[in-house]
């Protein structure tokens, strides 16, 4: 299955492997573990259903299916999942800059790198740090510093592709996850980002400054990690 899978329907009549092994695989998969599972079939009693709930089933559709019953269950689960997705997204986004936060980075970096190694795709990672940012806060105030952080995030994001992920790693540090990107591609993006920030004037009222950034990057398999 893919990242955009919204629900899994399992018909007991069509399963070719024992359902406990299938449910275990779904539960341990990084993508499948959060996807609602609807099991269709005959169920002996409530104890069996409770056991299946413990194994990861979200909802049951007993046979024979009543007209529209399955559609109602699916719509209800999708609505709940959409609310949960919104809550999770809010928890993974940096409130100031609107980009992903460090929690997102820590949860996804290993997954994306593992996919790159498994499928032998290039993968790169960039760490970006605003130079002398403490001086900006000390001389122009934290409100101006917040503006610099927000607009820097926008400048960097404008250089990225849709599948690239920008995260706020720390106070004035950003990290970029670059799937399907080799060392050469990462260097091009890093240079574009560095240039776009260096050429930009940050303005708030009568205050106007330019800032620079320092970047470091690593690439797989170029750097042999």
Secondary structure, DSSP 8 states (H G I E B T S, - for coil): --TT--EEEEETTT-SS-HHHHHHHHHHSTTGGGSEEEEEE----HHHHHHHHHTT--EEEESS--TTHHHHHHHHHHHHHHHHHHHHHHHTB-TTTSSB-HHHHHHHHHHHHHHHHHHT--EEEEEEEETTHHHHHHHH-HHHHHHHHHHHHHHHHTTS-TT-EEEE-SSSEEEEEEET--HHHHHHHHHHHHHHHHT--EEETTEEE---EEEEEEEETTT--
